[in-house]
């Protein structure tokens, strides 16, 4: 068995972020007395996504992202709010969303049964990701959970993966395999650190960027093929 330690991204790879966010935002906005909830979501989502991309590029800090994404959104509707307080309130709603994609729990269970050590590797916010995993059926399969906020570095920085490799394999990167949906965070990060990677690409997008995955899959079952595991 060439790979021994498999690192999994969480959102959009195992956790169904879109479904969880939709429910959490609705509950949050209702609590904030927002009347046109869909209009708010339509403004918030591109702001949030752009800020996460800026974080990946090192253009902003995690604190700036957390403290301002809601204040920027509310400002578009003429409301001045405490962005930090809004973020803390939203955390309570999103932290309860542990929805997973169909087959994610079976995938992790079978990998564990075949002797692989599994780890979560996420750029998410510590409180949110820890609570979402707690509310999901997959937390039990992870030997450890690596969250950028705790580590002081984030994907795609090589340091993020270097720290993980040092902890799980004594620095032996050949035994690690990164699985994730994001070319710019998961795959580019693995490239930067010299770690093999699997691009989880269920919608079969075309890769137009510089990141080069070692493997590409569109269904969980294809990971078994890479690892030579019989389903």
C-alpha positions, -999 to 999 in steps of 0.1 A, spaced: 0 0 0 18 31 -13 -4 57 5 -11 53 42 -25 87 52 -53 103 32 -61 140 38 -96 151 30 -109 186 23 -143 190 40 -166 215 22 -177 205 -12 -157 173 -9 -174 154 20 -196 180 37 -225 194 16 -217 230 22 -243 244 -2 -271 226 16 -259 235 50 -253 272 42 -287 275 26 -304 264 58 -281 283 81 -284 316 62 -322 314 62 -323 308 99 -298 335 106 -314 361 84 -348 354 99 -333 360 133 -318 393 120 -353 405 107 -342 405 71 -373 405 49 -359 398 14 -338 368 23 -330 357 -12 -318 391 -22 -295 391 8 -281 357 -1 -275 368 -37 -253 397 -24 -236 378 4 -225 347 -15 -202 365 -41 -188 387 -13 -180 357 8 -165 337 -20 -143 365 -32 -130 370 3 -121 333 7 -102 335 -26 -84 366 -13 -75 347 18 -61 318 -3 -39 344 -21 -28 359 11 -44 393 4 -65 394 35 -64 378 70 -89 353 84 -99 379 110 -107 404 83 -128 379 65 -148 369 96 -152 405 109 -163 422 76 -182 398 53 -215 404 70 -210 441 76 -202 445 39 -233 427 29 -256 445 53 -242 478 40 -255 470 6 -289 472 21 -283 504 40 -278 487 74 -248 493 95 -240 463 118 -213 450 139 -197 425 115 -179 406 143 -211 401 163 -230 391 132 -203 365 125 -206 351 160 -244 348 157 -241 331 123 -216 306 137 -243 292 159 -265 284 129 -239 271 105 -222 251 132 -252 229 135 -251 219 98 -234 185 94 -250 175 60 -228 152 39 -228 141 3 -244 107 -4 -218 80 0 -193 100 20 -197 80 52 -195 47 33 -163 59 16 -146 68 49 -157 36 66 -143 14 38 -110 33 37 -107 29 75 -115 -8 73 -87 -12 47 -61 3 71 -59 39 59 -55 67 84 -78 95 75 -75 132 83 -95 163 76 -76 193 62 -97 224 59 -93 262 56 -126 267 75 -132 285 108 -123 264 138 -156 268 157 -177 262 127 -158 232 113 -155 214 146 -192 218 153 -203 208 118 -182 176 121 -197 170 155 -232 172 139 -222 149 110 -218 111 108 -182 112 96 -162 127 125 -156 92 139 -134 82 109 -108 110 113 -76 103 132 -71 141 134 -86 173 120 -63 200 107 -79 235 106 -60 265 91 -71 288 119 -54 265 145 -23 259 124 -15 295 116 -13 288 79 -38 278 52 -41 260 19 -25 264 -6 6 273 14 32 245 15 36 251 52 0 239 58 9 205 43 44 204 57 30 207 93 6 179 86 32 157 71 55 162 101 28 153 125 13 123 107 42 107 90 74 121 104 78 143 73 74 114 48 52 130 21 52 99 -2 27 82 21 2 111 20 -26 117 -5 -47 149 -6 -83 146 -18 -102 178 -25 -125 197 -48 -106 230 -50 -78 234 -76 -66 266 -61 -65 254 -25 -63 216 -23 -45 207 -55 -23 238 -57 -14 233 -21 -5 197 -26 16 207 -56 34 234 -36 42 208 -9 52 180 -32 23 157 -22 2 136 -45 -34 147 -49 -68 137 -61 -91 163 -76 -127 155 -67 -145 168 -97 -181 155 -97 -193 181 -122 -164 173 -146 -151 208 -149 -122 215 -172 -89 225 -155 -77 257 -170 -53 266 -142 -17 258 -132 -26 233 -105 -20 197 -116 -37 168 -97 -20 134 -97 -54 119 -102 -89 132 -111 -122 115 -100 -158 123 -105 -172 97 -81 -161 84 -47 -158 49 -61 -129 59 -84 -108 66 -53 -110 28 -46 -96 22 -81 -67 44 -74 -60 27 -41 -67 -8 -55 -95 -14 -31 -125 -37 -40 -158 -21 -32 
